[in-house]
Amino acid sequence: MLDGFKDSFREEAYDLLEHLESHLLELEENPEDSETISAVFRTMHTIKGSAGMFGFEAISTFTHEIETMLDDIRQGKLKADRNFIDLVLESRDHIRIMLDSPDDPGIDATSRDILEKLDNARKQAQTGLPPNVYEGELETSEIGFEGGRTGSSEAGRSVPGRSGLDAAAPTGLTDTGSALRTFHIRFAPHEDFLSRGSNPILLLSELRELGECTVIPNTAAVPALDALINERAYTLWDIFLTTEHPRTAIEDVFIFAKGDCELLVRLIDEIDFADESVYKRLGQILVEHGVVKKDVVDKAVREQKRLGQVLVDLGIEEHEVEAALEEQEHVLKARRKVQADAAASSVRVHSDKLDDLVDLVGELVTLQARLSRTASVTESGALGTIAENFELLIGELRDKTMSIRMVPISSTFSRFRRLVRDLSRDLDKYIELVTEGGETELDKTVIERLHDPLVHIIRNSVDHGIESALERKRAGKPESAEITLTAKHVGARVVVSVSDNGAGLNREKILERAIVNGLVAPNQKISDSEIDDLIFRPGFSTAKEVTSVSGRGVGMDVVRREIEKVNGTVHVLSEPGSGTSVSLSIPLTLAIIDGLLVQIGSERFVIPLSAVQACIEMTAAQVRKGSIENRGALLPIVNLRKSFRIEGDAPPLVQAVVAETGEGPVGFVVDAVIGDHQTVIKNLGRLYQNVEGVSGATILGDGSVALILDVPKLAAQQIDEYTTTHR
């Protein structure tokens, strides 16, 4: 049982370490960002606490020391410079190694070495920094409304406990506005507040719209009924507000009450960080509020007296005690709600179970196709109705199941920031990674297959594509280079591109090395695109020596091989002196797609429906011309009967299915369009894996097999021929 919990902890810790790396790289770019600093601290704190809970004592001890240093950063005692980021990244890598160990590895020599480096860096930074401006600084915000400060009430009424709120606040809390936090707001309208046309109830209602709110009125100053003046304000309020809005949003609520009230806004709890279930004790809260002195509370504790009795003896107002108790209750309630929401928001499921679920849904889709066909053949109305309802339910089940497997590609993009950072440092280059389209979603299986190809492309771009800072300066370029990682949907596929603004491919060097390796004859004339394609040959490399980054020739051929395994294509576009772009076109999913079922002779094929733009009727004469007009544009066509060598004559009128290929729209000529079809993708056997133009197969309702067309591959050759002819 415990082993199961440990495995769950490892999985969650791996995710946390990925987030930690991302936060650290963000912190390197914005070292003063307090929200990122807090995020780094919270992540390390969570790893430490969970590790200790599940018996990973070495990890807990190791992370505790790192957490101490992070706390110094959080409090402003240290700066998050590059050296600090390097050390914490090294610590993060070591924690992952410790997690991979089947048993608790203990504090080994590597751990001690890293901790020693952290300690030395900490001591060095402390001696080199000016006195800490944050130390002892008040972590509250008193809104400076005109006439609204303590002791200057134009109504002549002071706010009970106000001085204590100004003087004591929890240390270590910072208001950056994006996490869920709890504020204590003390709102005391001046006596003429109502006569000026203001309504405190409306202000309190507006506060409630910002989040979970608890309001405690203090009516101690309300006089007897015969002495009460209707236009005069007597009540003040203590409000506890849990919100994701920043402090400025609270201040904006009272912006038109300027000069007419006394107001204090104080941050008391960061709920997303507080993973403990206990909050401050009553005495601690009252001390922070300035209601009693700390030594009075300490004395009551030592003498084992009830704090309530001590407060009564001191004549403390009942409202102050009530406000403290409400603060306790509100914060604990808010914490429990956040923890419950977090626990209920997601469920961790092993990927194998998802794969099994998708397989079962695929079988149901095939069964539904058979049912629909049977219903149409038997011409039974009742059976037809059942088939239609079954089809609707299966369609919804399929969409929901597939959406579970879809994840944003940003989860992969974020891993490459560390790669670019470390490689650029090793090669003494200045490179910035820019990502676009991270919200683009792909099947989890496809994203996993993408990682290694992208690593190889980025490593080649950093090593071969980007020049040194000196070379870039001589070429009139900025010293800092840029690698752009983008993703976008193109029909039923996603195109992922890695572009750099480096020197571009050195075609002379590539051709020279190809001739030496016997890949090209010395006098052979080949095009630029054919030269570019040589970099995908196994073992090909232009590096003069083998380094830790490149030189063995096992990079780009791996890219093509891995992408083709998922029915994808690779395209290179390079401009000498300007840079290189490598585009990977891959299917959106490897399981179930919407397809358009077409027929040629007695054979049936499936074209991915999301790539289809239109269906146009054509004559045999138009087919012979090799092009078709669609919406004012002349498009190339692919005669599928000819491509697949299907015997027999085409009918007098055929259909051209216009589909987006990534290189532009192309018309695919078929005998007839049957209609849409839910397509369960089945892999082809080894004997047929290398068939050009086919990406898979599916089983139809009658039990026959239909091939799924690989639209980009079928169109690529035709587009090249068409472009050459019409130049």
C-alpha positions in Angstrom: 0.0 0.0 0.0 2.8 2.4 1.0 4.6 1.6 -2.3 1.6 2.8 -4.2 1.6 6.1 -2.3 5.4 6.5 -3.0 4.8 6.0 -6.7 2.1 8.6 -6.6 4.5 11.0 -4.8 7.2 10.4 -7.4 4.8 11.2 -10.3 3.7 14.4 -8.6 7.2 15.3 -7.7 8.3 14.9 -11.3 5.6 17.4 -12.3 6.6 19.8 -9.6 10.2 19.7 -10.7 9.1 20.5 -14.3 7.3 23.5 -12.9 10.2 24.4 -10.7 12.6 24.5 -13.7 10.1 26.7 -15.6 9.8 29.1 -12.7 13.5 29.4 -12.2 14.1 30.3 -15.9 11.4 32.9 -15.6 13.1 34.2 -12.4 16.4 34.5 -14.3 14.7 36.9 -16.7 12.8 38.8 -14.0 14.8 38.4 -10.8 12.7 41.0 -8.9 9.4 39.3 -9.7 8.0 38.5 -6.2 5.3 36.2 -7.6 7.8 34.0 -9.4 10.0 33.9 -6.2 7.0 32.8 -4.2 6.1 30.1 -6.8 9.7 28.7 -6.6 9.5 28.7 -2.8 6.1 27.1 -2.7 7.2 24.3 -5.1 10.3 23.5 -3.1 8.2 23.6 0.2 5.7 21.2 -1.2 8.4 18.7 -2.3 10.0 18.9 1.1 6.8 18.3 3.0 5.6 15.5 0.8 9.0 13.8 0.8 9.1 13.7 4.5 5.5 12.4 4.7 6.3 9.4 2.4 9.7 8.4 3.9 12.1 10.2 1.5 14.1 11.6 4.4 17.2 12.5 2.3 15.1 14.5 -0.2 13.3 16.2 2.7 16.6 17.2 4.4 18.2 18.3 1.1 15.3 20.5 0.0 15.0 22.0 3.5 18.4 23.6 3.1 17.5 24.9 -0.4 14.2 26.2 1.0 16.1 28.2 3.6 18.0 30.0 0.9 14.9 30.5 -1.2 13.3 32.1 1.9 16.1 34.6 2.1 15.4 35.5 -1.6 11.7 35.8 -0.8 12.4 38.2 2.1 14.9 40.2 0.0 18.0 39.2 1.9 19.6 37.7 -1.2 19.3 38.4 -4.9 18.3 35.8 -7.5 21.3 36.3 -9.7 22.6 33.9 -12.4 24.9 32.0 -10.0 21.9 31.4 -7.7 19.8 30.1 -10.6 22.6 27.8 -11.7 22.8 26.3 -8.2 19.1 25.8 -7.7 18.8 24.2 -11.2 21.7 21.9 -10.2 19.8 21.1 -7.0 16.6 20.4 -9.0 18.5 17.9 -11.2 19.9 16.2 -8.2 16.5 15.9 -6.6 15.3 14.1 -9.7 18.2 11.7 -9.5 17.3 11.0 -5.9 13.7 10.4 -6.9 14.8 7.8 -9.4 16.5 5.8 -6.8 14.4 2.8 -5.6 15.4 3.4 -2.0 16.2 6.5 0.1 19.7 7.3 -1.0 20.6 9.4 2.0 22.7 12.6 2.0 25.5 11.5 -0.3 28.7 13.3 -1.4 26.9 15.0 -4.3 24.2 16.4 -1.9 26.8 17.7 0.5 28.8 19.3 -2.3 25.7 21.1 -3.7 24.7 22.2 -0.2 28.2 23.5 0.5 28.1 25.5 -2.8 24.8 27.0 -1.8 26.0 27.9 1.7 29.1 29.6 0.2 27.0 31.5 -2.3 24.7 32.6 0.5 27.5 33.8 2.7 29.2 35.6 -0.1 25.9 37.3 -1.2 25.1 38.4 2.4 28.5 40.0 2.8 28.2 41.8 -0.5 24.7 43.2 -0.1 23.6 46.4 1.5 21.5 46.1 4.7 18.2 44.4 4.0 15.6 47.1 3.3 12.8 44.6 3.9 13.9 43.5 7.3 11.3 44.8 9.8 9.3 46.5 7.1 5.6 46.5 7.6 3.8 44.1 5.3 0.5 46.1 5.4 -0.9 48.7 3.2 -2.7 51.7 4.7 -4.5 53.6 2.1 -3.6 57.3 2.4 -6.9 58.9 1.9 -7.0 62.5 2.8 -8.0 62.9 6.4 -8.1 59.1 6.8 -5.2 58.4 9.0 -5.2 57.3 12.6 -5.5 60.2 15.0 -6.7 62.7 12.5 -10.4 61.7 12.2 -12.3 64.9 11.4 -15.3 63.3 13.2 -13.2 63.1 16.4 -13.6 59.3 16.6 -10.6 56.8 16.8 -10.7 53.3 15.5 -10.3 50.7 18.2 -7.2 48.6 17.9 -6.0 50.6 14.9 -2.5 51.2 16.1 -1.9 47.5 16.6 -2.9 46.8 13.0 -0.4 49.3 11.8 2.4 47.9 14.0 2.1 44.2 13.6 1.7 42.1 10.4 2.7 38.6 9.4 6.2 38.5 7.9 7.0 36.9 4.6 3.7 37.7 2.9 3.7 39.8 -0.2 0.7 41.0 -2.2 1.4 40.4 -5.9 -2.2 39.9 -6.9 -2.4 36.6 -8.8 -2.6 33.9 -6.0 -5.5 33.4 -3.7 -5.1 35.5 -0.6 -7.0 36.7 2.5 -7.1 40.3 3.5 -8.3 42.0 6.7 -10.0 45.3 5.9 -11.0 47.7 8.6 -13.5 50.2 7.3 -14.5 53.1 9.6 -16.7 55.8 8.0 -16.5 59.3 9.5 -19.6 60.5 11.3 -20.6 62.7 8.3 -20.1 59.8 5.8 -23.9 59.3 5.2 -24.7 63.0 4.9 -22.2 63.3 2.0 -24.4 60.8 0.0 -22.2 57.7 0.5 -23.7 54.3 1.4 -21.4 51.8 3.2 -23.7 48.9 2.4 -23.1 49.4 -1.3 -19.3 49.3 -0.7 -19.6 46.1 1.3 -21.7 44.6 -1.5 -19.0 45.5 -4.0 -16.4 43.8 -1.8 -18.4 40.6 -1.7 -18.2 40.5 -5.5 -14.4 40.2 -5.3 -14.4 36.8 -3.4 -15.4 35.0 -0.2 -16.3 37.6 2.4 -17.0 37.7 6.1 -18.3 41.0 7.6 -18.3 41.8 11.3 -19.9 45.1 12.3 -18.8 47.0 15.4 -21.9 48.8 16.8 -20.3 49.7 20.2 -20.5 53.4 19.3 -24.2 53.4 18.4 -26.0 55.5 21.0 -29.4 55.0 22.6 -32.4 55.4 20.3 -33.4 58.8 21.7 -29.9 60.2 21.1 -29.4 58.7 17.6 -29.0 61.1 14.7 -30.2 59.5 11.4 -27.6 61.2 9.1 -24.7 60.2 11.3 -22.5 57.1 10.8 -21.7 55.2 14.0 -20.7 51.7 12.8 -17.3 50.5 11.7 -16.6 47.1 10.0 -14.0 44.4 10.1 -14.0 42.5 6.8 -12.1 39.3 5.9 -11.9 38.9 2.1 -10.4 35.9 0.3 -9.8 36.8 -3.3 -7.5 36.3 -6.3 -7.7 40.0 -7.0 -4.8 42.3 -6.1 -4.8 44.8 -3.3 -5.4 47.6 -5.8 -8.8 46.1 -6.6 -9.8 46.5 -3.0 -8.6 50.0 -2.9 -10.6 50.8 -6.0 -13.8 49.9 -4.2 -13.3 52.8 -1.8 -11.8 55.3 -4.3 -14.9 57.6 -4.1 -14.8 57.5 -0.3 -11.6 59.5 -0.3 -11.4 61.6 2.8 -14.6 60.3 4.3 -13.3 57.3 6.1 -10.5 55.6 7.8 -9.4 52.4 6.0 -6.7 49.7 6.5 -6.1 46.8 4.1 -3.8 44.1 5.6 -2.7 40.9 3.9 -3.0 38.1 6.5 -2.8 34.8 4.6 -1.5 33.3 1.3 -3.9 30.3 0.9 -2.2 28.7 -2.0 1.0 28.5 0.0 -0.5 27.5 3.3 -0.6 23.7 3.3 -0.9 23.4 7.1 -4.3 22.9 8.5 -3.8 25.2 11.5 -3.9 29.0 11.7 -2.8 31.5 14.3 -4.0 31.1 17.8 -6.4 33.7 19.3 -3.7 35.3 21.4 -1.4 35.7 18.4 -4.2 37.4 16.3 -5.0 39.8 19.2 -1.4 40.7 19.6 -1.1 41.5 15.9 -4.3 43.6 16.1 -2.7 45.6 19.0 -5.4 44.6 21.4 -3.1 43.1 24.0 0.6 43.0 24.6 2.5 39.8 23.8 3.8 39.6 27.4 0.2 39.5 28.7 -0.6 36.6 26.5 2.7 34.8 27.4 1.9 35.3 31.1 -1.6 33.9 30.7 -0.2 30.8 29.0 2.4 30.3 31.7 -0.1 30.6 34.4 -2.5 28.4 32.4 -5.2 31.1 32.6 -8.0 31.2 30.1 -7.2 34.0 27.6 -10.9 35.1 27.6 -10.8 35.7 31.4 -7.6 37.7 31.0 -9.2 39.9 28.3 -12.3 40.4 30.5 -10.1 41.5 33.4 -8.3 44.0 31.1 -11.6 45.4 29.8 -10.9 44.5 26.2 -13.8 45.2 23.9 -16.0 42.2 23.0 -15.9 43.2 19.3 -12.1 42.8 19.1 -12.3 39.2 20.4 -15.2 38.5 18.0 -13.2 39.8 15.1 -10.2 37.7 16.0 -12.4 34.6 16.2 -14.0 35.4 12.9 -10.6 35.8 11.3 -9.6 32.3 12.5 -12.8 30.8 11.2 -12.7 32.6 7.9 -9.1 31.7 7.1 -9.5 28.0 8.1 -12.8 27.8 6.0 -11.1 29.3 3.0 -8.1 27.0 3.3 -10.3 23.9 3.5 -12.3 25.0 0.5 -9.1 25.6 -1.6 -7.7 22.2 -0.6 -11.0 20.5 -1.4 -11.2 22.2 -4.7 -7.7 21.3 -5.6 -8.3 17.7 -4.6 -11.5 17.5 -6.7 -10.2 19.4 -9.7 -8.2 16.6 -11.2 -7.6 12.9 -10.9 -4.3 11.3 -11.8 -4.9 8.3 -14.2 -2.2 6.1 -15.6 -1.8 6.6 -19.4 -2.3 2.9 -20.1 -5.8 3.1 -18.8 -6.5 6.0 -21.1 -5.1 4.0 -24.0 -7.4 1.1 -23.2 -10.3 3.4 -23.0 -9.6 4.9 -26.5 -9.2 1.4 -27.9 -12.6 0.4 -26.5 -14.2 3.6 -27.9 -12.6 2.7 -31.3 -14.3 -0.7 -31.2 -17.6 1.0 -30.4 -17.2 3.3 -33.3 -16.6 0.3 -35.6 -19.7 -1.4 -34.1 -21.8 1.7 -34.6 -20.8 1.8 -38.3 -21.9 -1.9 -38.7 -25.2 -1.1 -36.9 -25.9 1.9 -39.1 -25.2 -0.2 -42.2 -27.4 -3.0 -41.0 -30.2 -0.6 -40.3 -30.0 0.9 -43.8 -30.1 -2.6 -45.4 -33.0 -4.0 -43.4 -35.0 -0.7 -43.8 -36.3 -1.0 -40.3 -37.5 2.3 -38.9 -37.1 1.2 -35.3 -33.6 -0.1 -35.9 -32.8 3.1 -37.8 -33.8 5.3 -34.9 -31.7 3.2 -32.5 -28.7 3.4 -34.8 -29.1 7.2 -35.1 -29.3 7.7 -31.3 -26.4 5.2 -30.8 -24.3 7.2 -33.3 -24.9 10.5 -31.4 -23.9 8.9 -28.1 -20.8 7.3 -29.6 -19.8 10.6 -31.2 -20.1 12.4 -27.9 -18.2 9.6 -26.1 -15.5 9.7 -28.7 -15.1 13.5 -28.4 -15.0 13.4 -24.6 -12.5 10.5 -24.6 -10.2 12.2 -27.1 -10.3 15.5 -25.2 -8.9 13.7 -22.2 -5.8 12.7 -24.1 -5.3 16.1 -25.6 -2.7 18.3 -23.9 -1.3 21.7 -24.8 2.0 21.5 -26.6 3.3 24.2 -24.2 4.0 21.3 -21.8 6.8 20.2 -24.2 7.9 23.7 -25.2 8.7 24.6 -21.6 11.3 21.9 -21.4 13.4 23.5 -24.1 14.1 26.7 -22.3 16.6 25.0 -20.0 18.1 23.2 -23.1 18.7 26.5 -24.9 20.0 28.2 -21.8 22.6 25.5 -21.0 23.7 25.0 -24.6 24.1 28.7 -25.3 26.2 29.0 -22.1 28.4 26.0 -23.0 29.0 27.4 -26.5 29.4 31.0 -25.3 26.5 32.3 -27.4 23.6 34.6 -26.6 20.4 33.0 -27.6 16.8 33.7 -26.6 14.0 31.1 -27.0 10.6 32.5 -28.2 7.5 30.2 -28.2 4.3 30.8 -30.0 1.1 28.7 -30.2 1.7 26.9 -26.9 -2.0 26.5 -26.4 -2.2 24.3 -29.5 -3.4 20.8 -28.3 -2.2 17.5 -29.5 -2.7 13.9 -28.5 -0.5 13.0 -25.5 1.1 10.1 -27.5 2.0 12.4 -30.4 3.5 15.0 -28.0 5.7 12.3 -26.4 7.0 11.3 -29.8 7.8 15.0 -30.6 10.3 15.5 -27.7 13.4 13.8 -29.1 13.1 15.2 -32.7 12.7 18.7 -31.3 15.7 18.2 -29.0 17.9 17.3 -32.0 16.6 20.2 -34.1 17.3 22.7 -31.4 20.7 21.4 -30.6 21.6 21.6 -34.3 20.2 25.1 -34.5 22.2 26.3 -31.5 25.5 24.6 -32.6 25.4 24.9 -36.4 22.8 27.5 -37.2 23.6 30.3 -34.7 26.8 32.2 -35.1 29.1 33.4 -32.3 28.4 36.9 -30.9 31.5 38.2 -32.7 30.5 36.7 -36.1 27.0 38.1 -35.7 28.4 41.6 -34.9 30.6 41.4 -38.0 27.5 40.5 -40.1 25.6 43.5 -38.7 23.3 41.4 -36.6 22.4 41.8 -32.9 24.7 39.8 -30.7 21.8 38.0 -29.2 20.2 35.4 -31.5 16.7 34.1 -31.4 15.2 30.6 -31.8 11.4 30.6 -32.4 9.4 27.6 -31.5 5.8 27.7 -33.0 2.8 25.4 -33.3 -0.4 25.9 -35.3 -3.2 23.8 -36.7 -3.3 23.1 -40.4 -6.4 21.0 -41.2 -6.2 17.6 -39.4 -2.5 18.2 -38.6 -0.3 20.4 -36.4 2.7 22.1 -37.9 5.6 22.6 -35.4 8.4 24.8 -36.6 11.8 25.6 -35.2 13.3 28.8 -36.8 16.5 30.7 -36.1 17.9 33.9 -37.3 21.4 32.4 -37.7 23.6 31.9 -40.7 21.4 29.5 -42.6 22.5 26.2 -44.1 26.0 26.2 -45.6 25.1 24.4 -48.8 28.7 24.4 -50.1 30.0 22.6 -47.0 27.0 20.2 -47.1 27.6 19.3 -50.7 31.4 19.0 -50.1 30.9 16.6 -47.3 28.2 14.6 -49.3 30.7 14.2 -52.1 33.4 13.0 -49.7 30.9 10.5 -48.2 29.9 9.3 -51.7 26.4 10.4 -51.3 26.7 12.7 -54.4 28.8 12.3 -57.5 31.5 15.0 -58.0 29.9 16.5 -61.2 26.3 15.8 -60.3 23.9 18.8 -60.5 21.4 18.9 -57.7 18.9 21.6 -56.5 19.1 23.6 -53.3 16.2 21.6 -51.8 18.0 18.4 -52.6 21.2 19.7 -50.9 19.2 20.6 -47.8 17.6 17.2 -47.8 21.1 15.6 -47.4 21.3 16.6 -43.7 18.7 13.9 -43.1 20.9 11.1 -44.3 22.1 8.7 -41.6 25.5 9.5 -40.2 25.7 12.8 -42.1 27.5 15.7 -40.2 29.4 18.8 -41.3 31.2 19.1 -37.9 34.9 18.9 -38.0 35.2 17.2 -34.6 32.9 15.4 -32.3 31.7 17.5 -29.3 29.2 16.9 -26.5 26.7 18.8 -28.6 27.1 17.4 -32.1 29.3 15.8 -34.7 28.3 12.1 -34.7 25.7 12.4 -37.4 22.8 10.9 -35.5 20.6 14.0 -35.2 18.5 14.9 -38.2 18.1 11.4 -39.5 16.5 10.5 -36.1 14.2 13.5 -36.6 12.9 12.2 -39.9 12.7 8.6 -38.8 10.7 9.5 -35.6 8.3 11.9 -37.4 7.6 9.4 -40.1 6.7 6.8 -37.5 3.7 9.0 -36.6 2.8 9.6 -40.2 4.4 13.1 -40.2 6.6 15.0 -42.6 9.7 17.2 -42.2 10.4 20.2 -44.4 13.5 22.5 -44.3 13.6 26.1 -45.5 16.9 28.0 -45.3 18.1 31.4 -46.5 21.9 32.0 -46.4 22.7 34.7 -43.9 19.1 34.9 -42.6 18.4 31.6 -40.9 16.8 28.2 -41.1 13.4 26.9 -40.4 12.5 23.2 -39.9 8.8 22.3 -39.9 7.3 19.1 -38.6 3.8 18.3 -39.9 2.2 15.7 -37.7 -1.4 14.3 -37.3 -3.5 15.8 -34.5 -4.2 12.3 -33.1 -3.3 8.7 -33.7 -6.6 7.2 -32.6 -9.9 8.4 -34.1 -10.6 11.1 -36.6 -13.5 12.4 -38.7 -13.0 11.4 -42.3 -14.5 11.9 -45.7 -15.2 8.5 -47.3 -14.6 8.5 -51.1 -14.6 5.8 -53.8 -12.4 5.1 -56.8 -13.6 2.1 -58.8 -14.4 -0.6 -56.2 -11.9 0.8 -53.7 -12.8 3.2 -50.9 -10.5 5.7 -49.2 -10.7 8.1 -46.3 -9.5 11.7 -46.4 -9.2 13.5 -43.0 -12.3 15.7 -42.9 -10.6 18.7 -41.1 -8.4 19.1 -44.1 -11.3 19.2 -46.6 -12.3 22.6 -47.9 -14.7 21.8 -50.8 -15.9 19.2 -53.2 -16.1 20.2 -56.9 -17.6 18.3 -59.9 -15.2 17.9 -62.8 -15.2 16.5 -66.3 -12.6 14.1 -67.8 -11.3 17.0 -70.0 -10.7 19.2 -66.9 -8.8 16.3 -65.2 -6.5 16.0 -68.2 -5.6 19.7 -67.8 -4.1 18.9 -64.4 -5.6 21.9 -62.6 -9.0 23.2 -61.4 -10.4 26.6 -60.5 -11.7 27.1 -57.0 -12.9 30.4 -55.6 -11.0 32.4 -58.3 -7.7 30.5 -57.7 -6.1 27.9 -60.0 -5.2 24.7 -58.0 -3.2 21.6 -58.9 -5.0 18.3 -58.8 -3.9 14.8 -57.9 -5.6 12.0 -59.9 -5.9 9.3 -57.2 -6.9 6.7 -59.8 -3.6 7.2 -61.5 -1.6 7.5 -58.2 -2.8 4.2 -56.9 -2.9 2.5 -60.4 -6.6 1.5 -60.1 -7.7 -0.2 -63.3 -10.9 0.7 -65.2 -12.3 3.9 -66.6 -13.4 6.9 -64.6 -17.1 8.0 -64.9 -17.9 11.0 -67.1 -18.3 13.2 -64.1 -15.9 12.9 -61.1 -15.3 14.8 -57.9 -12.3 16.9 -56.8 -12.0 17.0 -53.1 -10.1 20.3 -52.3 -7.9 19.7 -49.2 -5.4 21.8 -47.3 -1.9 20.2 -47.5 0.3 22.7 -45.6 1.8 23.8 -48.9 -1.6 25.2 -50.2 -4.9 23.7 -51.3 -4.9 20.7 -53.8 -7.7 18.9 -55.5 -7.8 15.1 -55.1 -9.8 13.5 -58.0 -12.1 10.6 -57.0 -15.0 8.8 -58.7 -17.5 9.7 -56.0 -17.8 11.2 -52.5 -19.8 8.8 -50.2 -19.9 11.0 -47.1 -18.4 11.6 -43.6 -17.2 8.7 -41.6 -15.9 8.3 -38.1 -12.5 6.8 -38.7 -10.7 4.5 -36.2 -7.1 4.6 -37.3 -5.4 1.2 -37.6 -1.7 0.9 -38.2 -0.6 -0.9 -41.3 1.6 -4.0 -41.0 5.3 -4.0 -41.5 4.9 -5.0 -45.1 2.9 -1.9 -45.9 4.5 0.7 -43.6 6.5 2.3 -46.4 3.7 2.7 -48.9 3.7 6.3 -50.1 0.6 8.4 -49.6 -1.1 6.1 -47.1 -1.1 6.9 -43.4 -3.2 4.0 -42.0 -6.4 2.1 -42.5 -9.8 1.7 -41.0 -12.5 -0.9 -40.9 -15.9 0.0 -42.5 -19.3 -1.0 -41.4 -19.4 -4.0 -43.9 -16.1 -5.3 -42.5 -14.0 -4.2 -45.5 -10.9 -2.1 -45.2 -10.4 1.5 -46.4 -7.0 3.2 -46.6 -6.5 6.6 -45.0 -4.8 9.0 -47.4 -1.7 10.9 -46.4 -2.7 14.2 -48.0 0.6 16.1 -47.6 2.7 13.3 -49.1 0.3 12.7 -52.0 0.3 16.4 -52.8 4.0 17.2 -52.3 5.2 15.8 -55.6 2.3 17.2 -57.6 2.8 20.7 -56.1 6.5 20.7 -57.1 5.6 19.6 -60.7 2.8 22.2 -60.9 5.0 25.0 -59.6 7.7 24.2 -62.1 5.2 24.1 -65.0 3.5 27.4 -64.1 6.5 29.6 -63.3 
